[in-house]
Amino acid sequence: MADYGHDPTETAVPFMAFHEAGFDIEFATENGKQPQCDRKMLEGITQKLLGADASALAAHKSMLSLPSIQHPISWSSPSFSLDPYNLLFFPGGHEKGVRQVIDSPVIHTHVANYFPQTLRPSASTNGSSATSTPSTKTIAAVCHGVMVLSESIHPMNQSSAGDKAGKSVLYDTHTTALPAIFERAAYQATRLFLGDYYKTYGAGSEHVEEAVTKRLADKRQFKGYAGLKPFVVEDERYRYVSARWPGDAKLLAERVVGMVRGGEGKVAVKA
């Protein structure tokens, strides 16, 4: 996580679902500082109009009381590795502080090493370009969290990447992320009193959907859905689950828990 700025719903709702499922959870920030979610989504008029609802606020309060978030590990430490973990989750958030993790070369390296390990056993026998041994590792992301993955590029000399060397870890996946229509609408509706708050990289910058889609082999691999019903995408080749925004957080968590508990999990695009 970044030190500050993640969306409280996208963070706390999955966290509490993982906690209640009995997962052993660790938070990681750049230097081991306790992360703080976006205050605009937690308090004041912005919370009431745009932010976390009562159930998400309760989940956030419960999350803050647990030792795992109070004492994060440092993802910039030389000894840090993702290898011991069976699940890697990236929450979203549009506050500019989340760029700390989206733009981190350290995180990109860790993700590039981890992602091939999420290859499904079925994919390993169906012409997958990855050469890693299939495992039960899982990765999930929501909203801007998907950009952490799309910006993680396999090094040219990474043998486990196969013919994906030099390409994003999401190159041959199906994914979703924050739809451009949602991002555009939020920015246009609030710019008079919040400025470019809803544009993480500033007014005029590309939308999350554009940033992710350009990293894919084919733009049709991006699965957009502009409806309000919860929606997630489970990739067919990798144990990778993605979602769009806070309204998907509960369904995302349910799918991830099911996948971690049940091996292969059900491959689906759910609306």
C-alpha positions in Angstrom: 0.0 0.0 0.0 0.9 3.7 -0.3 1.3 5.6 3.0 -1.8 7.6 2.3 -4.7 7.8 -0.1 -6.3 4.3 -0.7 -10.0 4.1 -0.8 -11.4 2.9 2.5 -14.1 0.7 1.0 -11.7 -1.0 -1.5 -9.2 -1.6 1.4 -11.3 -2.4 4.5 -14.1 -4.5 3.0 -11.8 -7.1 1.4 -9.5 -6.9 4.4 -12.3 -7.8 6.8 -13.5 -10.6 4.5 -10.0 -12.0 4.4 -9.7 -11.7 8.2 -13.0 -13.4 8.8 -11.9 -16.2 6.4 -9.0 -16.9 8.8 -6.3 -15.6 6.5 -3.0 -14.5 8.1 -2.7 -11.0 6.8 0.3 -8.6 6.6 0.2 -5.0 5.3 3.3 -3.6 3.5 4.2 0.0 3.0 7.3 1.5 1.6 9.1 2.1 4.9 6.8 0.2 7.3 4.6 3.3 8.1 1.0 2.6 9.1 -1.1 3.3 6.0 -4.0 5.8 6.1 -6.9 5.7 3.8 -8.2 8.8 2.0 -9.8 11.1 4.6 -12.2 12.7 2.0 -13.8 9.3 1.7 -14.1 8.9 5.5 -15.4 12.2 6.8 -17.2 15.4 6.1 -19.5 16.3 3.2 -17.3 14.4 0.7 -17.8 11.2 2.7 -21.6 11.7 2.9 -21.9 12.4 -0.8 -19.2 10.4 -2.4 -17.4 8.2 0.2 -17.7 5.1 2.3 -21.1 4.0 3.4 -21.9 2.9 7.0 -20.9 -0.7 6.5 -17.5 0.3 4.9 -16.9 2.8 7.8 -17.5 0.0 10.3 -15.1 -2.3 8.4 -12.5 0.5 8.3 -12.8 1.0 12.1 -12.4 -2.7 12.8 -9.4 -2.9 10.4 -7.7 -0.1 12.3 -8.0 -1.9 15.6 -6.0 -4.9 14.4 -2.2 -5.3 14.8 -1.5 -6.2 11.2 -2.3 -2.7 9.9 -0.7 -1.0 12.9 2.7 -2.6 12.3 3.2 -3.0 8.5 6.3 -4.5 7.0 8.5 -2.5 4.6 8.3 -3.4 0.9 11.5 -1.4 0.3 13.6 -3.5 2.7 16.3 -5.6 1.0 15.0 -8.7 2.8 11.4 -8.2 1.6 9.9 -10.9 -0.8 6.5 -11.8 -2.0 7.4 -15.5 -2.3 6.0 -16.6 1.1 2.5 -15.2 0.3 -0.3 -17.1 -1.4 -2.4 -14.0 -2.0 -1.3 -10.5 -3.1 -4.0 -7.8 -3.0 -3.8 -4.2 -4.3 -6.6 -1.8 -3.2 -7.4 1.2 -5.2 -8.0 4.9 -4.5 -7.8 8.0 -6.7 -6.1 10.4 -4.2 -2.7 11.3 -5.6 -0.8 9.6 -2.7 -1.5 6.2 -4.3 1.1 7.0 -7.0 3.7 6.0 -4.3 2.9 2.4 -5.0 1.6 2.6 -8.6 4.9 4.2 -9.8 7.3 2.2 -7.6 10.1 0.4 -9.5 10.6 -1.8 -6.4 7.0 -2.9 -6.4 7.1 -3.5 -10.1 10.1 -5.8 -9.7 8.4 -7.8 -7.0 5.1 -8.1 -9.0 6.9 -9.2 -12.1 8.6 -12.0 -10.2 5.3 -13.0 -8.5 2.8 -12.9 -11.3 4.0 -15.9 -13.3 3.5 -18.0 -10.2 -0.3 -17.4 -10.5 -0.5 -19.5 -13.7 -3.4 -21.9 -13.5 -2.6 -25.6 -13.8 -5.0 -25.9 -16.8 -3.2 -23.0 -18.6 0.2 -24.7 -18.2 -0.9 -27.5 -20.4 -2.6 -25.3 -23.0 0.2 -23.5 -24.7 0.9 -20.8 -22.1 3.9 -18.7 -22.8 4.9 -18.6 -19.2 7.4 -21.2 -18.0 6.9 -21.2 -14.3 5.5 -24.1 -12.3 1.8 -23.7 -11.7 0.9 -23.0 -8.0 -2.0 -21.9 -5.8 -0.8 -18.3 -5.6 -3.5 -15.7 -6.3 -3.4 -11.9 -7.1 -6.2 -9.4 -6.9 -6.7 -5.7 -7.6 -9.4 -3.1 -7.8 -9.7 0.3 -9.4 -6.3 2.1 -9.5 -4.7 -1.0 -7.9 -4.9 -2.6 -11.3 -2.4 0.0 -12.5 0.2 -1.4 -10.2 0.0 -4.6 -12.2 -0.2 -3.0 -15.6 2.8 -0.9 -14.9 4.8 -3.9 -13.8 6.9 -5.0 -16.8 8.7 -8.3 -17.1 12.5 -7.8 -17.5 13.9 -8.8 -20.9 16.1 -11.4 -19.1 13.3 -12.9 -16.9 13.2 -16.6 -17.9 9.8 -17.3 -16.2 8.2 -14.6 -18.4 8.7 -16.6 -21.6 7.6 -14.5 -24.6 6.2 -11.9 -22.3 9.6 -10.5 -21.5 9.5 -6.7 -21.9 5.7 -6.7 -21.6 3.3 -6.0 -18.7 2.4 -8.8 -16.4 -1.2 -8.2 -17.6 -0.3 -8.5 -21.3 -2.1 -11.8 -21.9 -4.8 -11.5 -19.2 -8.4 -10.4 -19.2 -9.0 -7.6 -16.7 -11.1 -4.8 -15.6 -10.3 -1.6 -13.7 -12.0 1.8 -13.2 -14.0 2.5 -16.3 -13.2 5.7 -18.1 -16.9 6.7 -18.1 -16.9 6.5 -14.2 -13.6 8.5 -13.9 -14.8 11.1 -16.4 -18.1 11.5 -14.7 -16.6 11.9 -11.2 -14.1 14.5 -12.4 -16.6 16.5 -14.3 -19.2 16.5 -11.5 -16.7 17.6 -8.8 -14.0 19.7 -10.4 -15.6 23.0 -9.4 -15.2 22.3 -5.7 -12.6 19.5 -5.7 -10.4 20.5 -8.6 -8.6 17.5 -10.1 -9.1 15.3 -7.1 -10.6 12.5 -9.1 -7.6 12.6 -11.6 -4.8 10.8 -9.9 -2.2 12.1 -12.3 -3.8 15.5 -12.8 -6.3 17.1 -15.2 -5.8 16.0 -18.7 -4.0 12.8 -17.8 -5.1 9.4 -19.3 -7.9 7.5 -17.6 -7.1 4.3 -15.7 -8.9 2.3 -18.4 -6.6 3.8 -21.0 -3.5 3.2 -18.9 -4.4 -0.5 -18.4 -5.7 -1.2 -21.9 -2.5 0.0 -23.7 -0.6 -2.7 -21.8 -2.7 -5.5 -23.1 -2.1 -7.6 -26.2 -5.6 -6.7 -27.5 -7.8 -4.0 -26.2 -10.7 -6.4 -26.2 -9.1 -8.1 -23.2 -10.3 -5.2 -21.1 -13.7 -6.0 -19.8 -15.7 -2.9 -19.1 -19.1 -2.6 -17.5 -20.8 0.7 -16.8 -23.6 -0.7 -14.7 -24.0 -0.4 -11.0 -24.3 -4.1 -10.2 -21.2 -5.6 -8.6 -18.8 -6.9 -11.3 -15.5 -8.8 -11.2 -13.3 -10.4 -13.8 -11.6 -13.7 -13.2 -8.9 -14.4 -15.7 -8.8 -17.9 -17.4 -5.0 -18.3 -17.5 -3.9 -16.8 -14.2 -5.4 -16.8 -10.8 -6.0 -13.1 -11.1 -9.2 -11.3 -10.1 -9.9 -7.7 -10.8 -12.7 -5.2 -10.1 -13.7 -1.6 -11.0 -14.6 0.5 -7.9 -15.9 0.4 -4.3 -19.2 -1.1 -5.3 -17.4 -4.3 -6.4 -15.3 -4.7 -3.2 -17.6 -7.2 -1.5 -18.0 -9.5 -4.5 -14.2 -9.2 -5.2 -13.5 -10.4 -1.7 -15.9 -13.3 -2.0 -14.4 -14.4 -5.2 -10.8 -14.2 -3.9 -11.7 -16.1 -0.7 -13.3 -18.8 -2.8 -10.3 -19.0 -5.1 -7.8 -19.3 -2.3 -9.9 -21.9 -0.4 -11.0 -23.9 -3.4 -7.9 -24.3 -5.6 -8.7 -23.4 -9.2 -11.8 -21.5 -8.5 -14.6 -20.7 -10.9 -13.5 -18.8 -14.0 -16.1 -16.2 -14.8 -16.9 -12.6 -15.7 -19.7 -11.7 -13.3 -22.1 -8.7 -13.6 
